[in-house]
Structure formats: C-alpha cells, structure tokens
Amino acid sequence: MINFERAVLDNGLRVLIHQDKTTPLTVLNVMYDVGSRDEYPERTGFAHLFEHLMFGGSENVAKYDEPLERVGGENNAFTNSDVTNYYCSLPHQNLETAFWIESDRMNQLAFNPKSLEVQRNVVSEEFRQVYLNQPYGDAWLLLRPLAYITHPYRWPTIGKEIKHVQEASMEDVKTFYRKYYNPNNAVVVVAGNINPGEVMQLAEKWFGSIQNQNEAIVRKLPKEPVQTRQREKTVQRDVPANALYLAFHMCDRHSPDYYTTDLISDILSNGNSSRLYQKLVKEQQLFSNIDAYITGEMDEGLFIVTGKISVDTDPEKAKAAVFRQLKEISETPVDPTELQKVKNKVEAALEYAEMDVLSRAVNLAFFEVLGDAGQINKQAEQYRKVTKEQIQKVASELFRPANCSILNYQAKIQNS
C-alpha cells in the first residue's frame, strides 16, 4: 500500500505527498500531461525536443544541473506518447533546492537561441543513431504508421521525420511551452523522508504564484477506426537476421480489459517457461528470440509480438507458427496453474517496483494523470481478478487476423 496525501493549489497544480521515513533521499517529480500524441503531424518530435530544452536554463537558474549537484542531487527526464516527466533526487534536507529549480523552469524557461540550436542537434543525432543507423532501428518508424492511420500514435516519440525537429523555430517551441507547461497541466509528487506540512508550505511558496498561460487542455484527438483488414509491409535492410513484427490493436489504459491483455502478453512471453519461448525458440527453433508485450498507452494501444527469425528458417513458416500460438490461446482455456504463475510474477514485479521511492513517485504521478492516483493501490487486485474465461475472450478479440499489421523485416544478406 502506497499512502499519500493530495492537494490542489489555486492555479490547478496537483500536489501529491508520499512519506517514507526509511530512506535518506527525497524525490521531487513533475509530470506534465503532454506527449507526442499532442503534436501536429507536420511538427512531430516536439515533446521530446522540449524535454531537452527544459535543461537549458530558466529565468533565475542559468544552468539547471549546477545548484542540484552542489547539494548532492541528481536528475533525469523521459518522454513518451502520453506524458513528459522530470525528477530530482536529493537528500531530504536540501529539498527546497529542487522546488526552486523546478518551479523556475515551469514559471519562465529561458528561450535561448543557442540552447535551441544545441538541443535540435542533440535530438537530430539521437534520431540518426537510434532510429536510422542502428540495426532494426527504423522498425517503429515503419510499424506505427502501418498500424495507425488516424491517431497521433502513428509516429514515435522521437518524431515522424528528422526535419521536423531540425526546422523547429523559436516561436514553435514558445507556443508549445505556453500551451502545455502550465500548473493546471502538471502533477508534482514529493516522496521520501519528508514532513507533509512542510512540503505543502514549499509547494505554495514556489509553485502557488505561477500563473497559467493557457486554459486547461481539452483533447479532441482523432479516434482510430476499427481495423477491418490485415495490413502487411516488407522491407529489406542490412541486418544480421530476418525479423517479424506483429501489431494488434488493443484497449486503452482505462479499459477493464487492460489487465487481462497484459496477462496474455505474460503468458506468451514472460520468461523462459513462457509459451512462445518454449514452442518457437526451444522446441521448434524457429526464432532465436521472441517477445510479446503491450505498449500500455493511455488511448487504444498495441499488442506487439516481435522476434528474430533463426538463420535458414523460412520467414513464412515462422510467422505461421506464431499465429498458431495466438490461435491456441484464443480457442483453448488457459490452465489455472499457468495463469496463477503469471499473476504471481506480476504481483512480485509490482512489489519490487514499490521498493524504490523514485518508482513510487513516478507511478503516483502517472496514475494521477490517468485520473486517480489511488488506482496505484488497486493494480494487484485487478490482476488477481482476471479469469481464464476473460483471457480466452480478450485473446479471441485481440488476435483476429483483420486486427493485425505485419512488418516483415528482411535481411539483405540472407535474401541476396
């Protein structure tokens, strides 16, 4: 059980406080309700670019890292399709330093032309290194627009094209900042060895006077239509082995079927005793490795199956074997022992995550953005409630051939 207190400042900023006296550290986590789904199709990669820009200095803090490092702190950030998250971890007696620097860049970021140019180059280089110059790196650049035709999940967080970030103007980034980096679009979580009363005083002192530059965000994202036919794309690349990527549309993060879908992915591929590993890697040796997982996004996401096909194996034979396994879990009830085993693994993973105060802070913020931080304490119960009948029902809906987008990623060296 993760206990916390919740308050909302007059400017709409949500503040969550989680006390843990067993740790010498304190975490201040700021999550903004903005991700790559909030970008325009002709201006993608901005949420990720902005994650970098937020470290370029603010009105009263020329270099973000320096005051934090002086008091023994560290920081980092991440961006995904739905949210952008920043955190500081530092000794609890120095917590006010984190409040100062985080509030300052929420209040007034320093829009420096040199910083923009530097960060544009950093993100562009990341795009090249991770997505263009790395084996299989462009798979998500290919798979997302194959699976999505309408929803902005059709491009990855890095962006659709490298030129979108390269061409980002100062006015573009200022507009993005004014729209999304506001108290009414953020959640602050303070977790660790702290006094809740003192934390609220600090929250009011440092964040309470910040004015919103924009009204509360009301999203009107285009809904992805139901996929009615199988889609398939084949590419050839200079990679060591053929690979297969399957993407099935799944429910959104709020759906009661979310936990069932997550357990299906674990039955198929969580560990060496999972079905796909046992059947397709160990027994039939069709794949050198194979994985199944969910993207876990707030809107309707994807159930992914991906694997590297063994040398000298016919890719069509390997693909057919995967579909047989998906058909089996759709048509044959899962054994209760097998289901309980994956439930136990999930519950153990949840408990392990709760051991780390930073993970607790990030997860509290995420569930608050989802709508209710209290749901963090109901996850294990949701997994426990899943029945074998639900597994079969959801799998049969999920793994319909018409619901699948297939990326055949072929190695030139094997097909020349």
Number of C-alpha atoms within 10 A of each C-alpha: 9 14 11 17 11 14 13 14 16 15 16 18 22 22 24 24 24 24 19 18 13 9 15 13 21 28 29 24 29 25 26 24 22 24 21 27 24 21 20 11 17 11 17 26 30 26 29 22 24 22 18 20 22 21 20 23 21 23 14 14 19 15 13 19 18 12 16 21 12 11 15 11 22 16 17 13 17 14 22 17 24 21 21 21 23 19 22 24 24 22 16 18 13 17 23 16 17 24 21 19 24 24 22 21 20 22 21 16 22 19 18 14 11 10 17 21 15 15 22 24 15 13 22 21 14 15 21 14 13 14 18 16 12 12 15 20 15 16 18 18 19 19 22 19 18 19 27 21 14 13 18 22 25 24 25 21 23 25 26 22 18 20 15 18 23 16 11 18 14 13 10 12 18 13 12 16 20 15 17 23 24 24 28 23 22 25 23 29 27 33 31 26 20 22 15 17 10 10 19 18 12 16 23 16 15 18 24 18 15 19 15 20 15 15 12 14 13 6 8 7 12 9 12 17 10 10 17 11 12 14 17 15 13 11 12 14 15 14 16 15 20 27 25 23 23 23 26 23 23 26 21 17 17 14 13 12 18 21 21 24 23 19 22 27 20 23 23 23 20 20 15 11 14 17 18 27 23 16 17 21 20 15 10 12 17 26 26 16 17 21 19 21 20 21 15 17 18 16 20 19 21 24 22 19 21 19 23 21 26 18 15 10 13 12 21 11 11 21 20 11 17 23 14 11 15 20 17 15 21 21 12 13 15 19 9 10 9 13 19 16 12 21 20 14 15 20 16 13 11 15 13 11 14 16 10 12 23 23 15 21 27 23 17 30 29 21 14 23 21 15 11 12 18 15 13 19 14 10 14 17 11 15 20 16 12 19 16 17 12 17 24 21 17 19 22 17 14 21 20 18 17 14 19 24 25 22 23 21 23 22 18 15 13 14 8 5
